Amino acid sequence: MKKLSIMLASMLLMLSVSACGGNGGNGGNGAGSSAATDAPGAASADPGAAGKAKIKFYTFKADKPEEPIYQAVQAYNEAQDKVEVEYESLVQNSDSTDFMKKLDILVAGGEVVDVFMTGNEDELLERASRGVVEPLNSFFEQEKITPEDEYSKLLKLEDKVYGILPSSTQWLTVFNKDHLEAAGLSLPEMGWTWDDFRDYAKKLTTPEHYGTYFHTWGEYPNIIAYTEKPHPQLSADLKPIFDDPSFEYFFNLRRAMEKEDKSVEPYADVLASNYHVLQQFFAGNASMLAVPSYAVRAALNQEKFPHEFQSMYAPLPRSVDSKELGMTNISGGGLAMGAKSANKEASYDFIRWMSKESYKFTKEIPSFKGVDGAELINGFFGENTDLIDTASLTKTLFDPNIKMPDTFSVPYGSELKAIVENGFASFILDNRSFDEVKGEMTAEVEKVVQANQK
């Protein structure tokens, strides 16, 4: 994620200071807070048509009738008679980065934002750290719910919930069924390890294709850090965690699979080719892939990824020394409330409805736990079993063992991720030792943390 310009950051900082007086929805005691206006259960400050509270929803999804998010918003408007949501699309290309830049400018110019959505966790938490996002904790308390019981993941900063995921992206392993059968292999079970993953890759490799593929993203130098650690680069006291054995293990695993086993496409070739993360798998050039679950729906996009084989699914491997089963990474964009909204109760009602109902329109896996997994998967993909094995997909996504560690986030997470990307590139391309690269990554992370603590 690119940083905001210094001028825009300054404008937002001034705005966040002024917003402190309007945080009545989180039960705070900021000067100027009005419990009668902002607290949950308060009357709307902006009644719309027929006495409805009128709120604005800002999104990077297109303002078109065929857009699923648009359809969900219209369904919400029709489902109740208390709130009217105005759909505000700032971009028509679904580019969340461009959208956030435009939204930041609007907010800095004084626009009051009720509800907005982000494309990823960092985009939301970066704004939350500036005070322009309303915490949702008091709204959960008023509703008498424990949000962790309701959702597979919440977007939190310093124990405050700033966003709810309407859909969740869960890491898993996807397989080419034809390649599995040709190699005489069955789907791995919950509890297989990264050593097993390496063995599968070797057995799946043929002169025509590699056993697996690793992309250039910052998760791939050490997927374990994203699935089994509270934070992929930091300890709870904000110290770099590159001394954790998983980093040296995974860096060396990647090198061994490329140099010794020849079971994965060379990293230099991946960089030069600028592949889409799913391209080599759906092209039949890689037999399996550890990847977020958006790979599932991509299997239906025959125009972009033409293929004839069926995809099968299994959980991510665990680290060799882990006793925990089902650890994975769950991520997604968030629905959030603006700190200066005058209609906080209405905004919360809309966010909650979208988190529980919008998946019926988007056909994405919800973060909301109150769904029947088999029914949902069959409803989404029951007519596409030639491309998607619904049984293994249901078992993988809704296994009761699936869980995340107790995670925390920092608003500068994208900078830390880039440090690991660069460190691994130097390790694999320049044939450097892990200890040498570890020292450089540690120093760079420490600089970023110190710069953000001033």
C-alpha positions, 0 to 999 in steps of 0.5 A: 500500500502506498503511503499518503502524501505528507500534505494529505496525512497532515490534513487527516491528522487534523481531522482525526483530532477534531473527530475525537469530540464525536466518538459518542458511539464508543462510549468515550468521554471526548469533549463535545460528545453527545450521548443523546445523539451518538450513542446506540439506540439514539434517534437519527440525526438525519431522517430520510424519506418516510422518517428513515435514517439516511446514511451513505455507504462508500464503496469501490464496487461499481454503481451498477444493477448487476454488481452484487454489493449494489444488489445487497444494499438494495435488498437491505433498503427493502428489508426494513423501514428504519434506514435508507442507504445511499450507495456511493461508488467512488471508482468503477474499476473495483480498485480499492487503492484508488478508492481509498485515496479518493475517500481520504480526500473527501474525509479531509475536505470535511465529508461525513462518512457513515459506512465504508468498505475496504479491500483489505485489513491494512487499509482499514486499520491505517485509517483507524489509527488516525481516529477517523473510524468508529470502534464497534465494541459498545454496539456489540455490548448493547446487542449483548453479543460476543463478536468473536462468537459471531465471526471467524475474524474481526479487524481489531487494533488495541482490543478495539473492533474497527471492522467486520468482514462481510466475506472471509478469505481462508488459506487452503491448498488446491490440487489438480485432480488429474495430476493427483490421480496420475501420481497415485496420490490421495488428498492429504488430511488435516495435520499434514506438514510442510515436509509432507508438502515438499514430498507431494511436490516432488511426486507431482513433478513431471517433465510437463509441470512442476509440483507446486508454485510459490508467488512473489507476495510477502506471505510466501517466504514463510506461510507459517508466520501467517498461519501460526503466529499472532503477527507475521513479523512482530512479537507482542512487544513489537520486536522482530520475530525472525529468530523464530525457527519457522523463518529459517525453515521456510526460507531453506525449504523454498531454496531446497524445493527450487535448487535440489528437488526442481519441484517449483518454478525458479523464483527468478522466472516467476519475477520476470514473468509477472504471473497472476498468482493463479495463472500457473495452476490453472494453466496446468503448469503447477499441480498444487498451490497454497493460496487464499480461497478466492482460488475457488471462484476463480475456477469458474472464470473460464475466460481468464483461466481456461481449463478442464480439470477439477480442483480439489481442496485440502487444509494448509500444512502445519509446521513440523513441530506444531501440535495444533491442527487446522491453523490457517490465515483468514483475511478480507476487506472490512465494513467500517463506520466513520467516527463523525457519522451522526447516524451511528445506530443506523450505520451499525445496523447496516453493517451487521446486516451486510455481514450476515446477508450480503454473501447471498448476493456476492456468493463469497464465503462469509466471516459470519459463522451462522451458516450451514457450510455444506448447504452454502457450498452446494448452493454456490457450486452445485452446478459446477462440480466438473470444475470444483469438488464440493465435498473436499471444499466443504470439508476444508473450509468448514472443518471444526478444527479450522482456527487462527491464532489470537492475532494483532495488527499494526497500521504499518503492516504493509511496510513490514511485509515488503521487508520480508519480500525483499529479504527473501528475494535477496536470499534466493536470487543472490544465494545469501545465507539466512543469518545475513538476510535475517540481520538486514530484515531485523534492522529494517523492521526495527526502523519502521517500528521506531518511526511509527512510535514517535 
